[in-house]
Amino acid sequence: MANHKSAEKRVRQTAKKNAINRSSRSKIRTSIKKLRSAVAAHDKNTSTELLFPTVSLIDKAVNKGIIHKNTAARHKSRLTKHVNALS
């Protein structure tokens, strides 16, 4: 338990930041799952529409420090490859 005023503030800040990061990571995962299910269903139009917003979410997460840039690059590469394979 925090005993100092500054430590109590740190606990509050950490809790707030964790909630924001958890929410953002959840949005990314949901978006990726939707895109993967569209690719699995061989739905070219839907997967093409979902690709750009998903990549955008991934890029924003990298800028905020939620995911590592190499992880983001791997996700974007694989998703793009799957969508392009439908063409």
mmCIF file of the C-alpha atoms, coordinates in Angstrom:
data_MODEL
# 
_entry.id   MODEL 
# 
loop_
_atom_site.group_PDB 
_atom_site.id 
_atom_site.type_symbol 
_atom_site.label_atom_id 
_atom_site.label_alt_id 
_atom_site.label_comp_id 
_atom_site.label_asym_id 
_atom_site.label_entity_id 
_atom_site.label_seq_id 
_atom_site.pdbx_PDB_ins_code 
_atom_site.Cartn_x 
_atom_site.Cartn_y 
_atom_site.Cartn_z 
_atom_site.occupancy 
_atom_site.B_iso_or_equiv 
_atom_site.pdbx_formal_charge 
_atom_site.auth_seq_id 
_atom_site.auth_comp_id 
_atom_site.auth_asym_id 
_atom_site.auth_atom_id 
_atom_site.pdbx_PDB_model_num 
ATOM 1  C CA . MET A 1 1  ? 0.000   0.000   0.000   1.00 0.00 ? 1  MET A CA 1 
ATOM 2  C CA . ALA A 1 2  ? 1.199   3.496   -0.810  1.00 0.00 ? 2  ALA A CA 1 
ATOM 3  C CA . ASN A 1 3  ? 2.365   5.472   2.222   1.00 0.00 ? 3  ASN A CA 1 
ATOM 4  C CA . HIS A 1 4  ? 3.349   8.777   0.613   1.00 0.00 ? 4  HIS A CA 1 
ATOM 5  C CA . LYS A 1 5  ? 1.274   11.313  -1.223  1.00 0.00 ? 5  LYS A CA 1 
ATOM 6  C CA . SER A 1 6  ? 3.368   10.948  -4.363  1.00 0.00 ? 6  SER A CA 1 
ATOM 7  C CA . ALA A 1 7  ? 3.050   7.156   -4.247  1.00 0.00 ? 7  ALA A CA 1 
ATOM 8  C CA . GLU A 1 8  ? -0.735  7.408   -3.919  1.00 0.00 ? 8  GLU A CA 1 
ATOM 9  C CA . LYS A 1 9  ? -0.804  9.686   -6.961  1.00 0.00 ? 9  LYS A CA 1 
ATOM 10 C CA . ARG A 1 10 ? 1.361   7.187   -8.856  1.00 0.00 ? 10 ARG A CA 1 
ATOM 11 C CA . VAL A 1 11 ? -1.126  4.410   -8.034  1.00 0.00 ? 11 VAL A CA 1 
ATOM 12 C CA . ARG A 1 12 ? -3.978  6.528   -9.415  1.00 0.00 ? 12 ARG A CA 1 
ATOM 13 C CA . GLN A 1 13 ? -2.049  7.396   -12.571 1.00 0.00 ? 13 GLN A CA 1 
ATOM 14 C CA . THR A 1 14 ? -1.046  3.777   -13.168 1.00 0.00 ? 14 THR A CA 1 
ATOM 15 C CA . ALA A 1 15 ? -4.615  2.524   -12.752 1.00 0.00 ? 15 ALA A CA 1 
ATOM 16 C CA . LYS A 1 16 ? -5.892  5.135   -15.216 1.00 0.00 ? 16 LYS A CA 1 
ATOM 17 C CA . LYS A 1 17 ? -3.175  4.351   -17.771 1.00 0.00 ? 17 LYS A CA 1 
ATOM 18 C CA . ASN A 1 18 ? -3.743  0.584   -17.440 1.00 0.00 ? 18 ASN A CA 1 
ATOM 19 C CA . ALA A 1 19 ? -7.434  1.048   -18.222 1.00 0.00 ? 19 ALA A CA 1 
ATOM 20 C CA . ILE A 1 20 ? -6.634  3.124   -21.312 1.00 0.00 ? 20 ILE A CA 1 
ATOM 21 C CA . ASN A 1 21 ? -4.037  0.640   -22.548 1.00 0.00 ? 21 ASN A CA 1 
ATOM 22 C CA . ARG A 1 22 ? -6.345  -2.332  -21.922 1.00 0.00 ? 22 ARG A CA 1 
ATOM 23 C CA . SER A 1 23 ? -9.137  -0.643  -23.872 1.00 0.00 ? 23 SER A CA 1 
ATOM 24 C CA . SER A 1 24 ? -6.855  0.186   -26.791 1.00 0.00 ? 24 SER A CA 1 
ATOM 25 C CA . ARG A 1 25 ? -5.367  -3.319  -26.919 1.00 0.00 ? 25 ARG A CA 1 
ATOM 26 C CA . SER A 1 26 ? -8.885  -4.764  -26.850 1.00 0.00 ? 26 SER A CA 1 
ATOM 27 C CA . LYS A 1 27 ? -9.933  -2.595  -29.826 1.00 0.00 ? 27 LYS A CA 1 
ATOM 28 C CA . ILE A 1 28 ? -6.921  -3.798  -31.799 1.00 0.00 ? 28 ILE A CA 1 
ATOM 29 C CA . ARG A 1 29 ? -7.598  -7.460  -31.039 1.00 0.00 ? 29 ARG A CA 1 
ATOM 30 C CA . THR A 1 30 ? -11.282 -7.117  -31.959 1.00 0.00 ? 30 THR A CA 1 
ATOM 31 C CA . SER A 1 31 ? -10.429 -5.404  -35.229 1.00 0.00 ? 31 SER A CA 1 
ATOM 32 C CA . ILE A 1 32 ? -7.860  -8.076  -36.113 1.00 0.00 ? 32 ILE A CA 1 
ATOM 33 C CA . LYS A 1 33 ? -10.354 -10.855 -35.329 1.00 0.00 ? 33 LYS A CA 1 
ATOM 34 C CA . LYS A 1 34 ? -13.002 -9.246  -37.568 1.00 0.00 ? 34 LYS A CA 1 
ATOM 35 C CA . LEU A 1 35 ? -10.508 -8.923  -40.409 1.00 0.00 ? 35 LEU A CA 1 
ATOM 36 C CA . ARG A 1 36 ? -9.306  -12.514 -40.016 1.00 0.00 ? 36 ARG A CA 1 
ATOM 37 C CA . SER A 1 37 ? -12.869 -13.834 -40.016 1.00 0.00 ? 37 SER A CA 1 
ATOM 38 C CA . ALA A 1 38 ? -13.625 -11.859 -43.212 1.00 0.00 ? 38 ALA A CA 1 
ATOM 39 C CA . VAL A 1 39 ? -10.492 -13.330 -44.823 1.00 0.00 ? 39 VAL A CA 1 
ATOM 40 C CA . ALA A 1 40 ? -11.482 -16.829 -43.680 1.00 0.00 ? 40 ALA A CA 1 
ATOM 41 C CA . ALA A 1 41 ? -14.917 -16.328 -45.269 1.00 0.00 ? 41 ALA A CA 1 
ATOM 42 C CA . HIS A 1 42 ? -13.178 -15.246 -48.525 1.00 0.00 ? 42 HIS A CA 1 
ATOM 43 C CA . ASP A 1 43 ? -15.070 -11.945 -48.375 1.00 0.00 ? 43 ASP A CA 1 
ATOM 44 C CA . LYS A 1 44 ? -12.854 -9.705  -50.482 1.00 0.00 ? 44 LYS A CA 1 
ATOM 45 C CA . ASN A 1 45 ? -14.859 -6.477  -50.147 1.00 0.00 ? 45 ASN A CA 1 
ATOM 46 C CA . THR A 1 46 ? -15.247 -6.607  -46.376 1.00 0.00 ? 46 THR A CA 1 
ATOM 47 C CA . SER A 1 47 ? -11.644 -7.567  -45.747 1.00 0.00 ? 47 SER A CA 1 
ATOM 48 C CA . THR A 1 48 ? -10.417 -4.767  -48.005 1.00 0.00 ? 48 THR A CA 1 
ATOM 49 C CA . GLU A 1 49 ? -12.624 -2.285  -46.117 1.00 0.00 ? 49 GLU A CA 1 
ATOM 50 C CA . LEU A 1 50 ? -11.422 -3.506  -42.719 1.00 0.00 ? 50 LEU A CA 1 
ATOM 51 C CA . LEU A 1 51 ? -7.720  -3.539  -43.569 1.00 0.00 ? 51 LEU A CA 1 
ATOM 52 C CA . PHE A 1 52 ? -7.062  0.205   -43.499 1.00 0.00 ? 52 PHE A CA 1 
ATOM 53 C CA . PRO A 1 53 ? -8.811  0.937   -40.157 1.00 0.00 ? 53 PRO A CA 1 
ATOM 54 C CA . THR A 1 54 ? -7.098  -2.063  -38.563 1.00 0.00 ? 54 THR A CA 1 
ATOM 55 C CA . VAL A 1 55 ? -3.655  -0.962  -39.735 1.00 0.00 ? 55 VAL A CA 1 
ATOM 56 C CA . SER A 1 56 ? -4.446  2.540   -38.494 1.00 0.00 ? 56 SER A CA 1 
ATOM 57 C CA . LEU A 1 57 ? -5.349  1.226   -35.023 1.00 0.00 ? 57 LEU A CA 1 
ATOM 58 C CA . ILE A 1 58 ? -2.124  -0.784  -34.922 1.00 0.00 ? 58 ILE A CA 1 
ATOM 59 C CA . ASP A 1 59 ? -0.056  2.270   -35.882 1.00 0.00 ? 59 ASP A CA 1 
ATOM 60 C CA . LYS A 1 60 ? -1.738  4.392   -33.208 1.00 0.00 ? 60 LYS A CA 1 
ATOM 61 C CA . ALA A 1 61 ? -0.986  1.737   -30.602 1.00 0.00 ? 61 ALA A CA 1 
ATOM 62 C CA . VAL A 1 62 ? 2.689   1.810   -31.570 1.00 0.00 ? 62 VAL A CA 1 
ATOM 63 C CA . ASN A 1 63 ? 2.796   5.593   -31.223 1.00 0.00 ? 63 ASN A CA 1 
ATOM 64 C CA . LYS A 1 64 ? 1.241   5.353   -27.758 1.00 0.00 ? 64 LYS A CA 1 
ATOM 65 C CA . GLY A 1 65 ? 3.691   2.636   -26.722 1.00 0.00 ? 65 GLY A CA 1 
ATOM 66 C CA . ILE A 1 66 ? 1.034   -0.033  -26.238 1.00 0.00 ? 66 ILE A CA 1 
ATOM 67 C CA . ILE A 1 67 ? 2.612   -2.575  -28.593 1.00 0.00 ? 67 ILE A CA 1 
ATOM 68 C CA . HIS A 1 68 ? 6.149   -2.912  -29.920 1.00 0.00 ? 68 HIS A CA 1 
ATOM 69 C CA . LYS A 1 69 ? 6.869   -1.637  -33.429 1.00 0.00 ? 69 LYS A CA 1 
ATOM 70 C CA . ASN A 1 70 ? 8.121   -5.030  -34.663 1.00 0.00 ? 70 ASN A CA 1 
ATOM 71 C CA . THR A 1 71 ? 4.971   -6.724  -33.377 1.00 0.00 ? 71 THR A CA 1 
ATOM 72 C CA . ALA A 1 72 ? 2.916   -4.133  -35.235 1.00 0.00 ? 72 ALA A CA 1 
ATOM 73 C CA . ALA A 1 73 ? 4.937   -4.630  -38.403 1.00 0.00 ? 73 ALA A CA 1 
ATOM 74 C CA . ARG A 1 74 ? 4.420   -8.389  -38.184 1.00 0.00 ? 74 ARG A CA 1 
ATOM 75 C CA . HIS A 1 75 ? 0.652   -8.021  -37.733 1.00 0.00 ? 75 HIS A CA 1 
ATOM 76 C CA . LYS A 1 76 ? 0.329   -5.522  -40.584 1.00 0.00 ? 76 LYS A CA 1 
ATOM 77 C CA . SER A 1 77 ? 2.443   -7.633  -42.912 1.00 0.00 ? 77 SER A CA 1 
ATOM 78 C CA . ARG A 1 78 ? 0.525   -10.847 -42.280 1.00 0.00 ? 78 ARG A CA 1 
ATOM 79 C CA . LEU A 1 79 ? -2.899  -9.205  -42.497 1.00 0.00 ? 79 LEU A CA 1 
ATOM 80 C CA . THR A 1 80 ? -2.019  -7.402  -45.731 1.00 0.00 ? 80 THR A CA 1 
ATOM 81 C CA . LYS A 1 81 ? -0.621  -10.610 -47.187 1.00 0.00 ? 81 LYS A CA 1 
ATOM 82 C CA . HIS A 1 82 ? -3.848  -12.494 -46.402 1.00 0.00 ? 82 HIS A CA 1 
ATOM 83 C CA . VAL A 1 83 ? -6.064  -9.750  -47.863 1.00 0.00 ? 83 VAL A CA 1 
ATOM 84 C CA . ASN A 1 84 ? -3.935  -9.523  -51.026 1.00 0.00 ? 84 ASN A CA 1 
ATOM 85 C CA . ALA A 1 85 ? -4.134  -13.296 -51.451 1.00 0.00 ? 85 ALA A CA 1 
ATOM 86 C CA . LEU A 1 86 ? -7.908  -12.945 -51.904 1.00 0.00 ? 86 LEU A CA 1 
ATOM 87 C CA . SER A 1 87 ? -7.436  -10.814 -55.025 1.00 0.00 ? 87 SER A CA 1 
# 
